[in-house]
Amino acid sequence: MVEKIYELRLKAVDVYQLLDALDTRAECYEKTALYLDEGVLDEPFIIEEVTDAGEARGIAEHFRAVQAEIQRQIAE
């Protein structure tokens, strides 16, 4: 099955808002993974619903990869 590729045209301010949102979501999953690994919260946050720390890390990595791809395209 071939994945669909979308080409979007957005105002720069909206693209940077998307990047900020991706960063926030990735950070939430990174903190969740850390909590599931160590059992400690260094600051209050909502723990994401995942099966384990590995899943949380995988989701965070996906958000970071999308963020990096958008930044790569901006740089072109």
N, C-alpha and C positions, 0 to 999 in steps of 0.2 A: 504494500500500500504506500502510495506517495503522499508525503506530508504536504498540506497546503502551506503556501507562503503568501503572506499579506504584505503589501507595500502601503504604508500609511503616510499621509502628509499632515503634519501637525505643526502648530506654532511652536517655536523654540521653548517658550515658557511651559507649554504643556508637556513637551518631551522631558524637560528637567523635573517637572512634577512627577512624571512616571518613574524617572530614575530615583528620585527621592523615595517614592512609595516602594519600589523594589528593594532599596537599601533597608528600609524599615522592616519589611517583611522578612528579608534574609536575616536581619539581626534578631528578630523574634525567634526564628527557628534555630539560629546559632545558640542563643541563650537557652532555649528549650533543650537542645542537645547537651549543653554544658550541665544544666540542672539534672538531666537524666543520668549523665555520667558520674557527677560528683554529689548530687543531692543537696546542693547549696545554692541559695539565691543571694547574690550580692546587692540586688536592688529589686524592688517589686516590679513584676511584669506578669503578663498572662501567659501561662504555659500552653503551647499549641497542642492540639490533639493529634498525637502520632502513636505508632506502636512501640517505637524505641528510638534511642539516640541516633542510630544509623539512618533511620528514615528522616529524622529532623535535619541531620547534616545534608542528606541528599536533596531535600527540598531547598535548603539554604543555598547549596551549590548551584541548583538550577536557577534560582533567582539571581545569583551573582553572575552566572553565565549569560543570562538574558541582558542584564545590566551592562556587562562587558561588550556584548554584541551591539547594543545601541550606542555605546560610547565609541566603538570602533567605526560605526557608520557615520557618526557625527564628525569624527576626525577626517574622514575621506573628503 
